[in-house]
Amino acid sequence: MTRYAVFLRGINVNGINIKMADLKRELAKLPLQGVETLLASGNVVCSAEAPASEVKDLVEQRLREAFGYDAWVIVLPAERVRELVAACPYPPDDDGMHTYITLGSDEERLRELFDAGAGAGAEQVSLGPEAMAWRCPKGATLDSPLSKLGAKARYKSTTTTRNLRTMLKVLDAAGA
């Protein structure tokens, strides 16, 4: 049995509103155990016998059927999330700066985003083939190069971003 972190893209923004109790109820219909939701931004921890790719497909299909939107998720073993967070060179809290981790399900697309961020002067570092960390001044997240680049439709189905503090909460809930 593997403990997973599931990160939903684009819920509770842009008119796609899902209550965490409803999300948990729907995911409990899948062959997942210990389903827990965290915060209202689409973070889930669960356990499954299935590989991450199968969990991803199951969750996306369930969300599409239950909530009627084009759902996209990133699924990683909790242990891998722990490794990625440990590899992040930036602190979770810093005067005047936010630290984010962008997760990707398509290595090529994430590399493309990373390269575009470098070209735009973003302060960033690759954490592995499925994640990158970046920083920006507090109050300027939406205006930061990576936020603007990551919002493009091209990245919608393969990436999602979380504040490093949120990632730490996910790890805590996952027991990793």
N, C-alpha and C positions, 0 to 999 in steps of 0.2 A: 504494500500500500504506500503510495507516494503522497506527500502533503504538497499541495499546489497553492500558488497565489494566482488569482485571476483578476486581470485589470480590464475593466470595460472602458471603451472609448466613447466619449460624447454623450453621457447621460447626465440628466439634470442641468442641461444647457440647451439652448436653441430649441426649446419646446419639447424635448424628449425627457419627460419626467417619470421617474420610477421610484416608488417608495422602497426603501430597503427591506421592509417586511414582505412586500410583494415579490421582490427579487429573490429573497431567501425561499419563499414558498415555491416559486417556479423552479429554482435550481434543485430543491429537495425532490422534485419529480425525476431527476436524473440519477444515474448510478454513481452518486457522489455521497460521501459521508462527512459528517462534521462541518456542514456548510455554515459559515459565519460571514456576515457582511460588516464592513467597516466604513464609517463616515458616510457621507451621502454622494460620494463621487465615483462609486462603482468599483469598490475594492472588495474582493471575496477571497476567503481561504477555505479550502476543502481538501478532502482526501479521496483518492480513486485508485483502482487497480489499473486503469487505462493509461496509456501514454499521454503526454501533454497535447499532442496533435489531435488525438481523439477527444480529449476533454474540451479543447478549443472548439472543435466542430459541434459537439453536443451542446455546449453552452450557447454558441452563436445561433444555432437552430432553435433552441428553446426560447431565447430572447426574441427572435424574429416572430415566432408563432405566438408567444404570450403577449408581447408588447407592440407588435406591428411596426418595427423599425429595422433599418439595415444595420444590424448589430455586428460589431467587431470587437474581439477581445485578444489580449495577450495572455498566455498561460505559461508559467514557468514553475519548475519545482521550487519549493520554498528554500531549499538549500542553495540553489543557484541564485536566487534573489539575495540571500545572505552574502554570497561571494561577491556579487556585483556591488552591493552597498559597502562592503568592506574595501573594495577596490577604489571607491570614490575618494579622490584626494581633497574634496571640499568639505567643510564642516556643515552640519545640518542647520546650525544657527550661527549667523555672523552679522555683526553690526552693518546694517545697510545692504546686505546681499541675501538673495534667495539661492538655494541650490536645488536643481531639478535633475531627475533621471528620466530620459526618454527611452522607452522600451520598444523594440521592434520585432515583428514576426517574419520579416523579410530582410536578410542580411544586406543584400544589394541596395534595397531602398533606404535602409538606415545609413549605410555608408554614403549614399548620395546626399542624404540630409546632413550628415556630418560634414561632408566636403562643402556643401552650400553654406553651412554655418561658418566654416573656416574662411570661406571667401567673403563673408559678411562681417568678419572680425569678432565672432562669438568666442567667449572664454569657455572652452569645452575640452573634454577628454573622452576617448573611447574606453569603455569598461570591458568590452568584449563584443562578439559578433551580434549580440542581441540588446546592447545597451550603451548609452552615452550619458555623461554627466555634463551639466553646464550651469553657469551662474549668471545672474543679472541683478542689477540694483533693485531693492525693494521699491514697489510702486511703479516699476517699469516693465513688469513681466510681459504684458500684452504687446508692448512696443519693442521688445527685444528681438533681435534677428531670428533666433531659433523658434520663438513663439510664432512669429509671422510665417516663417518657412514651414513649420510643422502644421500650421492650420490649413495649408493648401490641400485641395481635394486629393492630390497625388499620394499623400501620406495617410489619409484618413483610415484606410482599411488595414494598415500595417504598423502604425505607431500610436503610442499614447504616452503622456508625460505625467509624472507625479513629483511633488515636492519631496525632498529627501526625508523630511520629518514624517510624511505619510508612509513612505517605504519602511521606516523604522517601526511604525505602528503595525503595518502589515506583518512584518517579521515577528513582532511580539505576539500577535494573534495566531500566527502559524506555528509558534513554538520553535522557530528556527534561530 
